[in-house]
Amino acid sequence: MDRRDFLKLSVIAPVAGSVLLLPAVAGARGIPAESMGGRPTGLCYQGPPTGIITSTLKDLFKIGPGPSSSHTVAPIRIASNFRATVAALPVEQLAKAERIEVTLFGSLSATGKGHRTDRALLAGLLGQQPETCDTALMDALQDTTQVRTTQIGGQQFRLSGDTIVWDRGDHVFPYANTLMMRLLAGDGTSIFEREYYSTGGGFYTWKGEPPPDRGQPVHRFGSMTELKQVAAATGLPLHQIMLQNEMAIMGVSEQVVNDHLDLVIDTMDRGVTLGLTEEGLLPGPFEFYRKAKRINEKAAADQGGDGFMGELSSYALAVAEGNAAGRLAVTAPTLGSAGTMPAVLYTLNHRLHVPRAAMRQGLMAAGAVGLICKTNASVAGAEMGCQAEIGVASAMAAALLASAMGAPLDVTENAATIALEHHLGMTCDPVGGFVLIPCIERNAFGAVKAYNAWLIAKNEIASQHWEDLDRVIAAMADAGRAMPARLREMGTGGLGVTMVEC
Ligand code: SF4
């Protein structure tokens, strides 16, 4: 039993009586069931998950064009993977191919037009990569009647809006965002096909994908509980654990890791700076005006807390508006939630004047939180609602802030826990499938909640905090599984209905 367990049990003791302490001493840190009399048995926490996280900070923090990591970045990456796979097919097989067809299911089909999934797929098939994609080409691909040609493995293919088949929202595939890519002969028979899944945050996999050929982490953990055990056993700070794992898994030097973190910092910073200069309408089927610049200018005239909250909100709005316009942003953990962390990072950089090394440390703490959330629940709105996007973004931003400000691990965890806890149950209901309402403002709320979480965590007595990150992630997974499908990025529930006139 650690000090926190002891203090918590001490709190329970006068209420529950000393005999009730025995099971709790042997169990986890939660509130003993016996202290809540009359509770049905079995409704309790089963303990933190165990496992090994082998995803990396580079996997988590990806750079790509908006507006959606699951519906834009992953589709470019998937189409690019399919292109490379097709190019490597035997010549005689490729010689029979005449066309490529992409069929979308689930949320990709239901909201893909609003998220510009068709453009992303065509861009990937044309050879574009998310980090370097030509955003002018992405805009030009809006005209899906135009036919473009591309060479793959020596064969010429014609690509247009007809390449994409918008199938149905309901399906039986194992992932909400599924797409089937097919290479077809002239008579429509399939020469090669692959069933891909966009799993949130720009990550993807496909049916039967072999394990990636990469290194093993030095420090093995699958939850925050296990991460804290590693920290206690090694005496290493959180960012060193993350750094050593990143280097081992990716097989790269510390300099390479830092270079990527610097690219993330600079991309986030540029997103705020650019977004604060832009005004006018955002692309979409209804009038939606940018407001980050105006909010920022008004906030500059406000004093004290109003001014600070207005500025913090404007930074998040700036990046979220840029993302909606298709600008490059960082998945943190997704593009729908790409404004929350940059708002905090910009504050650290330009208001608190935190050194770059501290910002990198903060990013590594945020990455740990994001990877644990992704591993044990989800970062996809289509799987677990907006709690998994803005909620996780807010938790990551709170960890970033705490760690960059030099907080110890327990305070960093508490900040992330508080931020995530107060997003639990939040649904994903983008109006018309566009990342506009409620997404853009949600980024501002994610940032403000992250800051508030940090203020509470740094000023309370850390060991007296009841909730821990693993329990709150488990609660998010529970709420996400209970959420109706229409409130998980289908655009057919919540604001996606009430904001639409009959
Ligand atoms: S409502 Fe939240 S989860 Fe859904 S698309 Fe918007 S930001 Fe993403």
Residues whose N, C-alpha, C, O or C-beta is under 5 A from the ligand:
A	BS01	SF4	G336 S337 G381 G385 C386 E389 T427 C428 D429 P430 C439
